Amino acid sequence: TLQVSNGSAPASFGGCIFAGTVESNATLLAVSDCDAGSAGGGLYVRQSLSVNGVLRTTRTRGAVSGSSVFVSGGNTYVTALEIDTVIGYGAAVAVTAEHTLHLGSVELIGAEGA
């Protein structure tokens, strides 16, 4: 299990995690209590996102889009995505890449405005 919490990027992307590529083989990648002034409240990935377990976001906020997760390029593969309490004006999850998108299962609880 990898847990990242209490992050903020008031004028930027990726409240808790901002990365080019994220590859995780952890059973659980948990991101909580994160806020971004732009996109990717919990997690912002520029190239590719691969999570071979559960990606769980809790209490994330993004001002523009991808209030919980934003992937802007490359491939996206997530075995299970769990989102709890996401706040934002755009989509809770935004993937703008033109490549492969695979979400094994998705659970969304408590979206406000997203």
C-alpha positions in Angstrom: 0.0 0.0 0.0 1.2 3.5 -0.9 -0.7 6.4 0.6 -0.2 10.1 -0.3 -2.3 12.8 1.5 -2.7 16.4 2.4 -1.4 17.9 -0.8 -2.1 21.2 -2.4 -1.2 22.9 -5.7 -3.2 26.2 -5.5 -2.1 27.5 -8.9 -1.2 24.4 -10.7 -1.9 20.7 -11.5 -1.7 17.6 -9.3 -2.8 18.3 -5.8 -1.0 15.3 -4.3 0.9 13.7 -7.2 2.2 15.4 -10.4 4.2 13.0 -12.5 5.3 12.2 -16.1 4.6 8.5 -15.6 3.1 6.5 -12.8 3.5 2.7 -12.5 2.2 1.0 -9.4 2.1 -2.7 -8.5 1.0 -1.9 -5.0 -2.3 -3.6 -3.9 -3.6 -0.1 -3.0 -2.5 3.4 -4.2 -4.5 5.8 -2.0 -4.6 9.5 -2.5 -6.6 11.7 -0.1 -7.3 15.3 1.0 -5.8 16.9 -2.2 -6.6 20.1 -3.9 -5.4 21.6 -7.3 -6.1 25.0 -8.6 -6.3 23.7 -12.1 -6.7 20.0 -13.1 -5.9 16.7 -11.4 -7.0 17.4 -7.9 -5.5 14.1 -6.6 -3.4 12.9 -9.4 -2.1 14.5 -12.6 -0.1 12.3 -15.0 1.4 13.7 -18.3 2.5 10.5 -20.0 1.0 7.2 -18.8 -0.8 5.8 -15.8 -0.6 2.1 -14.9 -2.0 0.8 -11.6 -2.1 -3.0 -11.2 -4.2 -2.8 -8.1 -6.8 -0.3 -6.6 -6.4 3.4 -7.2 -8.5 5.1 -4.5 -9.0 8.8 -4.2 -10.8 10.4 -1.3 -11.7 14.1 -0.7 -10.1 15.5 -3.9 -10.8 18.8 -5.5 -9.9 20.3 -8.9 -11.0 23.7 -10.2 -11.1 22.9 -13.9 -11.3 19.2 -14.8 -10.1 15.8 -13.6 -11.1 16.8 -10.1 -9.8 13.4 -8.9 -7.6 12.0 -11.8 -6.3 13.7 -14.9 -4.2 11.9 -17.5 -3.0 14.0 -20.4 -1.1 11.5 -22.6 0.0 7.9 -23.2 -1.8 4.8 -22.0 -4.1 4.5 -19.0 -4.6 1.2 -17.3 -6.2 0.9 -13.9 -7.4 -2.4 -12.5 -9.9 -0.8 -10.1 -10.7 2.9 -9.6 -12.5 4.0 -6.4 -13.4 7.7 -6.0 -15.0 9.0 -2.8 -16.0 12.6 -2.3 -14.8 14.6 -5.3 -15.5 18.3 -5.7 -15.1 20.2 -9.0 -16.7 21.8 -12.0 -15.5 19.4 -14.6 -15.2 15.6 -14.9 -14.2 13.6 -11.9 -11.8 11.7 -14.2 -10.4 13.2 -17.4 -8.3 11.3 -19.9 -7.3 13.3 -22.9 -4.9 10.9 -24.3 -5.5 9.3 -27.7 -4.1 6.0 -26.7 -5.3 3.0 -24.7 -7.8 3.5 -21.9 -8.6 0.5 -19.7 -10.5 0.8 -16.4 -11.3 -2.6 -15.0 -14.0 -1.3 -12.6 -15.0 2.1 -11.4 -16.9 3.2 -8.3 -17.9 6.8 -7.7 -19.4 7.9 -4.4 -20.2 11.5 -3.4 -19.5 13.6 -6.5 -20.3 17.3 -6.0 -20.4 19.3 -9.3 -18.2 16.7 -11.0 
